[in-house]
Amino acid sequence: MERQSVVSSNISSIGYDNDDSVLEVEFNNGAIYQYFDVPEHIHEEIMVAESIGGYLARNVKGHFRFSRI
């Protein structure tokens, strides 16, 4: 999955697969997580969020199934 670099103290890049509704997040420590069944609007909103890490914590973590890859 292709990811876009983001400006964040914790996250280096974010990608989204429209066909499978998978949000992929790469953290600065190299860990990569995929979150499943994520609506497209969540991807759109996180990419323009003032705090990407804060948005992830409030709207993604704990709301969607995930896997570390």
CHARMM internal coordinates of N, CA and C (Angstrom, degrees):
IC EDIT
DIST 1 N 1 CA 1.4473
DIST 1 CA 1 C 1.5311
ANGL 1 N 1 CA 1 C 108.14
DIST 1 C 2 N 1.2884
ANGL 1 CA 1 C 2 N 116.07
DIHE 1 N 1 CA 1 C 2 N 136.15
DIST 2 N 2 CA 1.4578
ANGL 1 C 2 N 2 CA 121.09
DIHE 1 CA 1 C 2 N 2 CA 178.27
DIST 2 CA 2 C 1.5259
ANGL 2 N 2 CA 2 C 109.09
DIHE 1 C 2 N 2 CA 2 C -81.86
DIST 2 C 3 N 1.3315
ANGL 2 CA 2 C 3 N 115.22
DIHE 2 N 2 CA 2 C 3 N 130.92
DIST 3 N 3 CA 1.4645
ANGL 2 C 3 N 3 CA 120.35
DIHE 2 CA 2 C 3 N 3 CA 178.68
DIST 3 CA 3 C 1.5189
ANGL 3 N 3 CA 3 C 109.89
DIHE 2 C 3 N 3 CA 3 C -114.57
DIST 3 C 4 N 1.3250
ANGL 3 CA 3 C 4 N 115.75
DIHE 3 N 3 CA 3 C 4 N 153.32
DIST 4 N 4 CA 1.4613
ANGL 3 C 4 N 4 CA 122.16
DIHE 3 CA 3 C 4 N 4 CA 176.15
DIST 4 CA 4 C 1.5168
ANGL 4 N 4 CA 4 C 108.51
DIHE 3 C 4 N 4 CA 4 C -104.82
DIST 4 C 5 N 1.3234
ANGL 4 CA 4 C 5 N 116.49
DIHE 4 N 4 CA 4 C 5 N 137.44
DIST 5 N 5 CA 1.4569
ANGL 4 C 5 N 5 CA 120.62
DIHE 4 CA 4 C 5 N 5 CA 174.94
DIST 5 CA 5 C 1.5184
ANGL 5 N 5 CA 5 C 109.73
DIHE 4 C 5 N 5 CA 5 C -64.84
DIST 5 C 6 N 1.3315
ANGL 5 CA 5 C 6 N 115.88
DIHE 5 N 5 CA 5 C 6 N 144.46
DIST 6 N 6 CA 1.4589
ANGL 5 C 6 N 6 CA 121.22
DIHE 5 CA 5 C 6 N 6 CA 178.37
DIST 6 CA 6 C 1.5299
ANGL 6 N 6 CA 6 C 108.65
DIHE 5 C 6 N 6 CA 6 C -130.84
DIST 6 C 7 N 1.3339
ANGL 6 CA 6 C 7 N 115.56
DIHE 6 N 6 CA 6 C 7 N 159.39
DIST 7 N 7 CA 1.4532
ANGL 6 C 7 N 7 CA 121.55
DIHE 6 CA 6 C 7 N 7 CA 176.53
DIST 7 CA 7 C 1.5180
ANGL 7 N 7 CA 7 C 107.34
DIHE 6 C 7 N 7 CA 7 C -96.17
DIST 7 C 8 N 1.3313
ANGL 7 CA 7 C 8 N 115.56
DIHE 7 N 7 CA 7 C 8 N 108.45
DIST 8 N 8 CA 1.4545
ANGL 7 C 8 N 8 CA 121.60
DIHE 7 CA 7 C 8 N 8 CA -177.17
DIST 8 CA 8 C 1.5184
ANGL 8 N 8 CA 8 C 108.42
DIHE 7 C 8 N 8 CA 8 C -158.46
DIST 8 C 9 N 1.3128
ANGL 8 CA 8 C 9 N 117.00
DIHE 8 N 8 CA 8 C 9 N 149.15
DIST 9 N 9 CA 1.4605
ANGL 8 C 9 N 9 CA 119.79
DIHE 8 CA 8 C 9 N 9 CA 179.07
DIST 9 CA 9 C 1.5281
ANGL 9 N 9 CA 9 C 111.84
DIHE 8 C 9 N 9 CA 9 C -74.43
DIST 9 C 10 N 1.3265
ANGL 9 CA 9 C 10 N 117.92
DIHE 9 N 9 CA 9 C 10 N -19.37
DIST 10 N 10 CA 1.4686
ANGL 9 C 10 N 10 CA 122.54
DIHE 9 CA 9 C 10 N 10 CA -175.20
DIST 10 CA 10 C 1.5235
ANGL 10 N 10 CA 10 C 114.81
DIHE 9 C 10 N 10 CA 10 C -117.91
DIST 10 C 11 N 1.3347
ANGL 10 CA 10 C 11 N 117.13
DIHE 10 N 10 CA 10 C 11 N -24.57
DIST 11 N 11 CA 1.4715
ANGL 10 C 11 N 11 CA 122.15
DIHE 10 CA 10 C 11 N 11 CA -170.47
DIST 11 CA 11 C 1.5219
ANGL 11 N 11 CA 11 C 109.25
DIHE 10 C 11 N 11 CA 11 C -118.25
DIST 11 C 12 N 1.3401
ANGL 11 CA 11 C 12 N 116.48
DIHE 11 N 11 CA 11 C 12 N 133.69
DIST 12 N 12 CA 1.4667
ANGL 11 C 12 N 12 CA 118.86
DIHE 11 CA 11 C 12 N 12 CA -179.46
DIST 12 CA 12 C 1.5207
ANGL 12 N 12 CA 12 C 113.51
DIHE 11 C 12 N 12 CA 12 C -98.83
DIST 12 C 13 N 1.3597
ANGL 12 CA 12 C 13 N 117.17
DIHE 12 N 12 CA 12 C 13 N -32.46
DIST 13 N 13 CA 1.4650
ANGL 12 C 13 N 13 CA 118.61
DIHE 12 CA 12 C 13 N 13 CA 179.91
DIST 13 CA 13 C 1.5209
ANGL 13 N 13 CA 13 C 110.95
DIHE 12 C 13 N 13 CA 13 C -157.32
DIST 13 C 14 N 1.3410
ANGL 13 CA 13 C 14 N 114.01
DIHE 13 N 13 CA 13 C 14 N 157.91
DIST 14 N 14 CA 1.4644
ANGL 13 C 14 N 14 CA 121.72
DIHE 13 CA 13 C 14 N 14 CA -179.14
DIST 14 CA 14 C 1.5180
ANGL 14 N 14 CA 14 C 108.39
DIHE 13 C 14 N 14 CA 14 C -138.85
DIST 14 C 15 N 1.3384
ANGL 14 CA 14 C 15 N 115.79
DIHE 14 N 14 CA 14 C 15 N 137.72
DIST 15 N 15 CA 1.4556
ANGL 14 C 15 N 15 CA 121.50
DIHE 14 CA 14 C 15 N 15 CA 175.54
DIST 15 CA 15 C 1.5166
ANGL 15 N 15 CA 15 C 110.13
DIHE 14 C 15 N 15 CA 15 C -130.89
DIST 15 C 16 N 1.3234
ANGL 15 CA 15 C 16 N 115.26
DIHE 15 N 15 CA 15 C 16 N 164.06
DIST 16 N 16 CA 1.4631
ANGL 15 C 16 N 16 CA 119.90
DIHE 15 CA 15 C 16 N 16 CA 179.45
DIST 16 CA 16 C 1.5189
ANGL 16 N 16 CA 16 C 109.16
DIHE 15 C 16 N 16 CA 16 C -145.98
DIST 16 C 17 N 1.3190
ANGL 16 CA 16 C 17 N 116.08
DIHE 16 N 16 CA 16 C 17 N 133.83
DIST 17 N 17 CA 1.4605
ANGL 16 C 17 N 17 CA 122.80
DIHE 16 CA 16 C 17 N 17 CA 176.31
DIST 17 CA 17 C 1.5276
ANGL 17 N 17 CA 17 C 107.69
DIHE 16 C 17 N 17 CA 17 C -106.08
DIST 17 C 18 N 1.3313
ANGL 17 CA 17 C 18 N 116.15
DIHE 17 N 17 CA 17 C 18 N 107.33
DIST 18 N 18 CA 1.4669
ANGL 17 C 18 N 18 CA 121.57
DIHE 17 CA 17 C 18 N 18 CA -178.10
DIST 18 CA 18 C 1.5214
ANGL 18 N 18 CA 18 C 112.84
DIHE 17 C 18 N 18 CA 18 C -61.77
DIST 18 C 19 N 1.3265
ANGL 18 CA 18 C 19 N 116.86
DIHE 18 N 18 CA 18 C 19 N -39.09
DIST 19 N 19 CA 1.4641
ANGL 18 C 19 N 19 CA 120.54
DIHE 18 CA 18 C 19 N 19 CA -176.18
DIST 19 CA 19 C 1.5272
ANGL 19 N 19 CA 19 C 112.08
DIHE 18 C 19 N 19 CA 19 C -65.44
DIST 19 C 20 N 1.3375
ANGL 19 CA 19 C 20 N 116.57
DIHE 19 N 19 CA 19 C 20 N -39.25
DIST 20 N 20 CA 1.4638
ANGL 19 C 20 N 20 CA 120.51
DIHE 19 CA 19 C 20 N 20 CA -176.07
DIST 20 CA 20 C 1.5249
ANGL 20 N 20 CA 20 C 113.80
DIHE 19 C 20 N 20 CA 20 C -105.76
DIST 20 C 21 N 1.3430
ANGL 20 CA 20 C 21 N 117.23
DIHE 20 N 20 CA 20 C 21 N -1.49
DIST 21 N 21 CA 1.4748
ANGL 20 C 21 N 21 CA 122.63
DIHE 20 CA 20 C 21 N 21 CA -178.64
DIST 21 CA 21 C 1.5300
ANGL 21 N 21 CA 21 C 111.78
DIHE 20 C 21 N 21 CA 21 C 55.34
DIST 21 C 22 N 1.3463
ANGL 21 CA 21 C 22 N 114.91
DIHE 21 N 21 CA 21 C 22 N 47.49
DIST 22 N 22 CA 1.4653
ANGL 21 C 22 N 22 CA 121.06
DIHE 21 CA 21 C 22 N 22 CA 179.95
DIST 22 CA 22 C 1.5276
ANGL 22 N 22 CA 22 C 108.95
DIHE 21 C 22 N 22 CA 22 C -111.62
DIST 22 C 23 N 1.3266
ANGL 22 CA 22 C 23 N 115.03
DIHE 22 N 22 CA 22 C 23 N 126.58
DIST 23 N 23 CA 1.4594
ANGL 22 C 23 N 23 CA 122.46
DIHE 22 CA 22 C 23 N 23 CA 174.65
DIST 23 CA 23 C 1.5257
ANGL 23 N 23 CA 23 C 107.12
DIHE 22 C 23 N 23 CA 23 C -100.18
DIST 23 C 24 N 1.3226
ANGL 23 CA 23 C 24 N 116.65
DIHE 23 N 23 CA 23 C 24 N 126.63
DIST 24 N 24 CA 1.4588
ANGL 23 C 24 N 24 CA 121.13
DIHE 23 CA 23 C 24 N 24 CA -178.85
DIST 24 CA 24 C 1.5170
ANGL 24 N 24 CA 24 C 108.80
DIHE 23 C 24 N 24 CA 24 C -115.10
DIST 24 C 25 N 1.3230
ANGL 24 CA 24 C 25 N 116.32
DIHE 24 N 24 CA 24 C 25 N 128.84
DIST 25 N 25 CA 1.4623
ANGL 24 C 25 N 25 CA 122.25
DIHE 24 CA 24 C 25 N 25 CA -176.54
DIST 25 CA 25 C 1.5274
ANGL 25 N 25 CA 25 C 109.30
DIHE 24 C 25 N 25 CA 25 C -123.73
DIST 25 C 26 N 1.3296
ANGL 25 CA 25 C 26 N 115.87
DIHE 25 N 25 CA 25 C 26 N 124.62
DIST 26 N 26 CA 1.4555
ANGL 25 C 26 N 26 CA 121.40
DIHE 25 CA 25 C 26 N 26 CA 174.50
DIST 26 CA 26 C 1.5190
ANGL 26 N 26 CA 26 C 108.24
DIHE 25 C 26 N 26 CA 26 C -105.21
DIST 26 C 27 N 1.3250
ANGL 26 CA 26 C 27 N 115.22
DIHE 26 N 26 CA 26 C 27 N 123.82
DIST 27 N 27 CA 1.4573
ANGL 26 C 27 N 27 CA 121.07
DIHE 26 CA 26 C 27 N 27 CA -179.79
DIST 27 CA 27 C 1.5291
ANGL 27 N 27 CA 27 C 109.85
DIHE 26 C 27 N 27 CA 27 C -90.04
DIST 27 C 28 N 1.3195
ANGL 27 CA 27 C 28 N 116.55
DIHE 27 N 27 CA 27 C 28 N 160.87
DIST 28 N 28 CA 1.4636
ANGL 27 C 28 N 28 CA 121.25
DIHE 27 CA 27 C 28 N 28 CA -178.26
DIST 28 CA 28 C 1.5292
ANGL 28 N 28 CA 28 C 112.27
DIHE 27 C 28 N 28 CA 28 C -61.18
DIST 28 C 29 N 1.3261
ANGL 28 CA 28 C 29 N 117.80
DIHE 28 N 28 CA 28 C 29 N -24.37
DIST 29 N 29 CA 1.4633
ANGL 28 C 29 N 29 CA 120.43
DIHE 28 CA 28 C 29 N 29 CA 179.46
DIST 29 CA 29 C 1.5328
ANGL 29 N 29 CA 29 C 112.40
DIHE 28 C 29 N 29 CA 29 C -81.95
DIST 29 C 30 N 1.3430
ANGL 29 CA 29 C 30 N 117.00
DIHE 29 N 29 CA 29 C 30 N 2.52
DIST 30 N 30 CA 1.4602
ANGL 29 C 30 N 30 CA 122.00
DIHE 29 CA 29 C 30 N 30 CA 177.80
DIST 30 CA 30 C 1.5205
ANGL 30 N 30 CA 30 C 114.83
DIHE 29 C 30 N 30 CA 30 C 95.40
DIST 30 C 31 N 1.3316
ANGL 30 CA 30 C 31 N 117.56
DIHE 30 N 30 CA 30 C 31 N -11.45
DIST 31 N 31 CA 1.4691
ANGL 30 C 31 N 31 CA 120.84
DIHE 30 CA 30 C 31 N 31 CA 178.66
DIST 31 CA 31 C 1.5288
ANGL 31 N 31 CA 31 C 109.52
DIHE 30 C 31 N 31 CA 31 C -68.68
DIST 31 C 32 N 1.3333
ANGL 31 CA 31 C 32 N 115.70
DIHE 31 N 31 CA 31 C 32 N 139.50
DIST 32 N 32 CA 1.4671
ANGL 31 C 32 N 32 CA 121.60
DIHE 31 CA 31 C 32 N 32 CA 178.31
DIST 32 CA 32 C 1.5226
ANGL 32 N 32 CA 32 C 108.00
DIHE 31 C 32 N 32 CA 32 C -123.76
DIST 32 C 33 N 1.3258
ANGL 32 CA 32 C 33 N 115.29
DIHE 32 N 32 CA 32 C 33 N 128.27
DIST 33 N 33 CA 1.4680
ANGL 32 C 33 N 33 CA 121.50
DIHE 32 CA 32 C 33 N 33 CA 178.56
DIST 33 CA 33 C 1.5153
ANGL 33 N 33 CA 33 C 109.35
DIHE 32 C 33 N 33 CA 33 C -120.68
DIST 33 C 34 N 1.3292
ANGL 33 CA 33 C 34 N 115.44
DIHE 33 N 33 CA 33 C 34 N 142.71
DIST 34 N 34 CA 1.4567
ANGL 33 C 34 N 34 CA 121.51
DIHE 33 CA 33 C 34 N 34 CA 172.32
DIST 34 CA 34 C 1.5255
ANGL 34 N 34 CA 34 C 107.92
DIHE 33 C 34 N 34 CA 34 C -113.43
DIST 34 C 35 N 1.3244
ANGL 34 CA 34 C 35 N 115.08
DIHE 34 N 34 CA 34 C 35 N 131.79
DIST 35 N 35 CA 1.4651
ANGL 34 C 35 N 35 CA 122.65
DIHE 34 CA 34 C 35 N 35 CA 177.44
DIST 35 CA 35 C 1.5253
ANGL 35 N 35 CA 35 C 107.18
DIHE 34 C 35 N 35 CA 35 C -110.66
DIST 35 C 36 N 1.3363
ANGL 35 CA 35 C 36 N 116.41
DIHE 35 N 35 CA 35 C 36 N 131.82
DIST 36 N 36 CA 1.4615
ANGL 35 C 36 N 36 CA 121.73
DIHE 35 CA 35 C 36 N 36 CA -170.31
DIST 36 CA 36 C 1.5248
ANGL 36 N 36 CA 36 C 113.00
DIHE 35 C 36 N 36 CA 36 C -102.97
DIST 36 C 37 N 1.3462
ANGL 36 CA 36 C 37 N 115.47
DIHE 36 N 36 CA 36 C 37 N 150.83
DIST 37 N 37 CA 1.4679
ANGL 36 C 37 N 37 CA 123.68
DIHE 36 CA 36 C 37 N 37 CA 177.98
DIST 37 CA 37 C 1.5276
ANGL 37 N 37 CA 37 C 111.72
DIHE 36 C 37 N 37 CA 37 C 61.01
DIST 37 C 38 N 1.3170
ANGL 37 CA 37 C 38 N 115.99
DIHE 37 N 37 CA 37 C 38 N 38.01
DIST 38 N 38 CA 1.4629
ANGL 37 C 38 N 38 CA 122.13
DIHE 37 CA 37 C 38 N 38 CA -179.71
DIST 38 CA 38 C 1.5338
ANGL 38 N 38 CA 38 C 108.88
DIHE 37 C 38 N 38 CA 38 C -90.34
DIST 38 C 39 N 1.3292
ANGL 38 CA 38 C 39 N 117.69
DIHE 38 N 38 CA 38 C 39 N 123.49
DIST 39 N 39 CA 1.4732
ANGL 38 C 39 N 39 CA 119.76
DIHE 38 CA 38 C 39 N 39 CA 178.47
DIST 39 CA 39 C 1.5332
ANGL 39 N 39 CA 39 C 111.34
DIHE 38 C 39 N 39 CA 39 C -63.19
DIST 39 C 40 N 1.3055
ANGL 39 CA 39 C 40 N 115.43
DIHE 39 N 39 CA 39 C 40 N 149.70
DIST 40 N 40 CA 1.4608
ANGL 39 C 40 N 40 CA 121.04
DIHE 39 CA 39 C 40 N 40 CA -178.19
DIST 40 CA 40 C 1.5268
ANGL 40 N 40 CA 40 C 112.18
DIHE 39 C 40 N 40 CA 40 C -57.57
DIST 40 C 41 N 1.3323
ANGL 40 CA 40 C 41 N 117.09
DIHE 40 N 40 CA 40 C 41 N -35.17
DIST 41 N 41 CA 1.4689
ANGL 40 C 41 N 41 CA 118.85
DIHE 40 CA 40 C 41 N 41 CA -177.63
DIST 41 CA 41 C 1.5398
ANGL 41 N 41 CA 41 C 111.62
DIHE 40 C 41 N 41 CA 41 C -63.60
DIST 41 C 42 N 1.3230
ANGL 41 CA 41 C 42 N 117.87
DIHE 41 N 41 CA 41 C 42 N -27.59
DIST 42 N 42 CA 1.4659
ANGL 41 C 42 N 42 CA 120.67
DIHE 41 CA 41 C 42 N 42 CA 176.67
DIST 42 CA 42 C 1.5303
ANGL 42 N 42 CA 42 C 109.40
DIHE 41 C 42 N 42 CA 42 C -65.67
DIST 42 C 43 N 1.3275
ANGL 42 CA 42 C 43 N 116.44
DIHE 42 N 42 CA 42 C 43 N -43.83
DIST 43 N 43 CA 1.4710
ANGL 42 C 43 N 43 CA 120.02
DIHE 42 CA 42 C 43 N 43 CA 176.94
DIST 43 CA 43 C 1.5207
ANGL 43 N 43 CA 43 C 110.50
DIHE 42 C 43 N 43 CA 43 C -61.26
DIST 43 C 44 N 1.3154
ANGL 43 CA 43 C 44 N 117.03
DIHE 43 N 43 CA 43 C 44 N -45.57
DIST 44 N 44 CA 1.4638
ANGL 43 C 44 N 44 CA 120.50
DIHE 43 CA 43 C 44 N 44 CA -179.51
DIST 44 CA 44 C 1.5208
ANGL 44 N 44 CA 44 C 111.00
DIHE 43 C 44 N 44 CA 44 C -61.11
DIST 44 C 45 N 1.3286
ANGL 44 CA 44 C 45 N 116.55
DIHE 44 N 44 CA 44 C 45 N -42.21
DIST 45 N 45 CA 1.4666
ANGL 44 C 45 N 45 CA 120.83
DIHE 44 CA 44 C 45 N 45 CA -177.72
DIST 45 CA 45 C 1.5281
ANGL 45 N 45 CA 45 C 112.12
DIHE 44 C 45 N 45 CA 45 C -70.47
DIST 45 C 46 N 1.3297
ANGL 45 CA 45 C 46 N 117.82
DIHE 45 N 45 CA 45 C 46 N -40.26
DIST 46 N 46 CA 1.4722
ANGL 45 C 46 N 46 CA 118.91
DIHE 45 CA 45 C 46 N 46 CA -178.69
DIST 46 CA 46 C 1.5208
ANGL 46 N 46 CA 46 C 110.93
DIHE 45 C 46 N 46 CA 46 C -66.03
DIST 46 C 47 N 1.3272
ANGL 46 CA 46 C 47 N 117.07
DIHE 46 N 46 CA 46 C 47 N -32.83
DIST 47 N 47 CA 1.4651
ANGL 46 C 47 N 47 CA 120.38
DIHE 46 CA 46 C 47 N 47 CA -177.90
DIST 47 CA 47 C 1.5255
ANGL 47 N 47 CA 47 C 112.82
DIHE 46 C 47 N 47 CA 47 C -68.81
DIST 47 C 48 N 1.3188
ANGL 47 CA 47 C 48 N 117.45
DIHE 47 N 47 CA 47 C 48 N -21.25
DIST 48 N 48 CA 1.4720
ANGL 47 C 48 N 48 CA 120.40
DIHE 47 CA 47 C 48 N 48 CA 179.84
DIST 48 CA 48 C 1.5292
ANGL 48 N 48 CA 48 C 111.95
DIHE 47 C 48 N 48 CA 48 C -114.55
DIST 48 C 49 N 1.3189
ANGL 48 CA 48 C 49 N 117.12
DIHE 48 N 48 CA 48 C 49 N 7.40
DIST 49 N 49 CA 1.4579
ANGL 48 C 49 N 49 CA 120.84
DIHE 48 CA 48 C 49 N 49 CA -178.06
DIST 49 CA 49 C 1.5243
ANGL 49 N 49 CA 49 C 110.66
DIHE 48 C 49 N 49 CA 49 C -66.64
DIST 49 C 50 N 1.3245
ANGL 49 CA 49 C 50 N 116.18
DIHE 49 N 49 CA 49 C 50 N 144.87
DIST 50 N 50 CA 1.4600
ANGL 49 C 50 N 50 CA 121.34
DIHE 49 CA 49 C 50 N 50 CA 176.96
DIST 50 CA 50 C 1.5314
ANGL 50 N 50 CA 50 C 109.88
DIHE 49 C 50 N 50 CA 50 C -62.93
DIST 50 C 51 N 1.3193
ANGL 50 CA 50 C 51 N 116.22
DIHE 50 N 50 CA 50 C 51 N -39.89
DIST 51 N 51 CA 1.4643
ANGL 50 C 51 N 51 CA 122.12
DIHE 50 CA 50 C 51 N 51 CA 175.63
DIST 51 CA 51 C 1.5259
ANGL 51 N 51 CA 51 C 107.95
DIHE 50 C 51 N 51 CA 51 C -124.60
DIST 51 C 52 N 1.3164
ANGL 51 CA 51 C 52 N 116.19
DIHE 51 N 51 CA 51 C 52 N 105.11
DIST 52 N 52 CA 1.4622
ANGL 51 C 52 N 52 CA 120.66
DIHE 51 CA 51 C 52 N 52 CA -177.66
DIST 52 CA 52 C 1.5285
ANGL 52 N 52 CA 52 C 110.60
DIHE 51 C 52 N 52 CA 52 C -65.48
DIST 52 C 53 N 1.3234
ANGL 52 CA 52 C 53 N 116.70
DIHE 52 N 52 CA 52 C 53 N -43.66
DIST 53 N 53 CA 1.4549
ANGL 52 C 53 N 53 CA 120.45
DIHE 52 CA 52 C 53 N 53 CA 178.43
DIST 53 CA 53 C 1.5222
ANGL 53 N 53 CA 53 C 112.09
DIHE 52 C 53 N 53 CA 53 C -62.97
DIST 53 C 54 N 1.3181
ANGL 53 CA 53 C 54 N 116.63
DIHE 53 N 53 CA 53 C 54 N -40.24
DIST 54 N 54 CA 1.4613
ANGL 53 C 54 N 54 CA 120.83
DIHE 53 CA 53 C 54 N 54 CA 177.36
DIST 54 CA 54 C 1.5128
ANGL 54 N 54 CA 54 C 111.70
DIHE 53 C 54 N 54 CA 54 C -64.91
DIST 54 C 55 N 1.3225
ANGL 54 CA 54 C 55 N 116.59
DIHE 54 N 54 CA 54 C 55 N -42.00
DIST 55 N 55 CA 1.4663
ANGL 54 C 55 N 55 CA 120.64
DIHE 54 CA 54 C 55 N 55 CA 178.16
DIST 55 CA 55 C 1.5250
ANGL 55 N 55 CA 55 C 109.76
DIHE 54 C 55 N 55 CA 55 C -62.48
DIST 55 C 56 N 1.3369
ANGL 55 CA 55 C 56 N 116.66
DIHE 55 N 55 CA 55 C 56 N -44.31
DIST 56 N 56 CA 1.4597
ANGL 55 C 56 N 56 CA 120.95
DIHE 55 CA 55 C 56 N 56 CA 179.73
DIST 56 CA 56 C 1.5321
ANGL 56 N 56 CA 56 C 110.06
DIHE 55 C 56 N 56 CA 56 C -59.70
DIST 56 C 57 N 1.3114
ANGL 56 CA 56 C 57 N 116.88
DIHE 56 N 56 CA 56 C 57 N -44.86
DIST 57 N 57 CA 1.4643
ANGL 56 C 57 N 57 CA 121.18
DIHE 56 CA 56 C 57 N 57 CA -178.59
DIST 57 CA 57 C 1.5257
ANGL 57 N 57 CA 57 C 112.04
DIHE 56 C 57 N 57 CA 57 C -64.41
DIST 57 C 58 N 1.3245
ANGL 57 CA 57 C 58 N 117.03
DIHE 57 N 57 CA 57 C 58 N -39.97
DIST 58 N 58 CA 1.4741
ANGL 57 C 58 N 58 CA 121.28
DIHE 57 CA 57 C 58 N 58 CA -176.60
DIST 58 CA 58 C 1.5244
ANGL 58 N 58 CA 58 C 113.98
DIHE 57 C 58 N 58 CA 58 C -80.65
DIST 58 C 59 N 1.3321
ANGL 58 CA 58 C 59 N 117.26
DIHE 58 N 58 CA 58 C 59 N -34.03
DIST 59 N 59 CA 1.4662
ANGL 58 C 59 N 59 CA 119.95
DIHE 58 CA 58 C 59 N 59 CA -167.69
DIST 59 CA 59 C 1.5251
ANGL 59 N 59 CA 59 C 115.93
DIHE 58 C 59 N 59 CA 59 C -118.26
DIST 59 C 60 N 1.3242
ANGL 59 CA 59 C 60 N 117.48
DIHE 59 N 59 CA 59 C 60 N -9.18
DIST 60 N 60 CA 1.4645
ANGL 59 C 60 N 60 CA 119.25
DIHE 59 CA 59 C 60 N 60 CA -176.87
DIST 60 CA 60 C 1.5288
ANGL 60 N 60 CA 60 C 111.18
DIHE 59 C 60 N 60 CA 60 C -121.54
DIST 60 C 61 N 1.3228
ANGL 60 CA 60 C 61 N 116.62
DIHE 60 N 60 CA 60 C 61 N -57.26
DIST 61 N 61 CA 1.4711
ANGL 60 C 61 N 61 CA 120.35
DIHE 60 CA 60 C 61 N 61 CA -179.12
DIST 61 CA 61 C 1.5257
ANGL 61 N 61 CA 61 C 109.81
DIHE 60 C 61 N 61 CA 61 C -60.26
DIST 61 C 62 N 1.3208
ANGL 61 CA 61 C 62 N 115.48
DIHE 61 N 61 CA 61 C 62 N 130.84
DIST 62 N 62 CA 1.4532
ANGL 61 C 62 N 62 CA 120.27
DIHE 61 CA 61 C 62 N 62 CA 179.47
DIST 62 CA 62 C 1.5144
ANGL 62 N 62 CA 62 C 114.12
DIHE 61 C 62 N 62 CA 62 C 83.57
DIST 62 C 63 N 1.3376
ANGL 62 CA 62 C 63 N 116.64
DIHE 62 N 62 CA 62 C 63 N -7.36
DIST 63 N 63 CA 1.4774
ANGL 62 C 63 N 63 CA 120.57
DIHE 62 CA 62 C 63 N 63 CA -179.59
DIST 63 CA 63 C 1.5311
ANGL 63 N 63 CA 63 C 112.29
DIHE 62 C 63 N 63 CA 63 C -108.27
DIST 63 C 64 N 1.3339
ANGL 63 CA 63 C 64 N 116.51
DIHE 63 N 63 CA 63 C 64 N -23.24
DIST 64 N 64 CA 1.4613
ANGL 63 C 64 N 64 CA 120.45
DIHE 63 CA 63 C 64 N 64 CA -176.07
DIST 64 CA 64 C 1.5308
ANGL 64 N 64 CA 64 C 110.07
DIHE 63 C 64 N 64 CA 64 C -130.19
DIST 64 C 65 N 1.3299
ANGL 64 CA 64 C 65 N 115.40
DIHE 64 N 64 CA 64 C 65 N 148.23
DIST 65 N 65 CA 1.4648
ANGL 64 C 65 N 65 CA 119.65
DIHE 64 CA 64 C 65 N 65 CA 172.57
DIST 65 CA 65 C 1.5185
ANGL 65 N 65 CA 65 C 108.50
DIHE 64 C 65 N 65 CA 65 C -61.91
DIST 65 C 66 N 1.3331
ANGL 65 CA 65 C 66 N 116.75
DIHE 65 N 65 CA 65 C 66 N 149.46
DIST 66 N 66 CA 1.4507
ANGL 65 C 66 N 66 CA 119.75
DIHE 65 CA 65 C 66 N 66 CA -178.87
DIST 66 CA 66 C 1.5172
ANGL 66 N 66 CA 66 C 111.10
DIHE 65 C 66 N 66 CA 66 C -146.62
DIST 66 C 67 N 1.3212
ANGL 66 CA 66 C 67 N 114.18
DIHE 66 N 66 CA 66 C 67 N 165.07
DIST 67 N 67 CA 1.4513
ANGL 66 C 67 N 67 CA 121.07
DIHE 66 CA 66 C 67 N 67 CA 175.68
DIST 67 CA 67 C 1.5179
ANGL 67 N 67 CA 67 C 108.05
DIHE 66 C 67 N 67 CA 67 C -147.44
DIST 67 C 68 N 1.3229
ANGL 67 CA 67 C 68 N 116.36
DIHE 67 N 67 CA 67 C 68 N 138.45
DIST 68 N 68 CA 1.4621
ANGL 67 C 68 N 68 CA 119.96
DIHE 67 CA 67 C 68 N 68 CA 172.81
DIST 68 CA 68 C 1.5172
ANGL 68 N 68 CA 68 C 107.67
DIHE 67 C 68 N 68 CA 68 C -85.76
DIST 68 C 69 N 1.3167
ANGL 68 CA 68 C 69 N 116.17
DIHE 68 N 68 CA 68 C 69 N 133.29
DIST 69 N 69 CA 1.4720
ANGL 68 C 69 N 69 CA 119.14
DIHE 68 CA 68 C 69 N 69 CA -179.62
DIST 69 CA 69 C 1.5247
ANGL 69 N 69 CA 69 C 110.36
DIHE 68 C 69 N 69 CA 69 C -115.83
END
COOR INIT
IC SEED 1 N 1 CA 1 C
IC BUILD
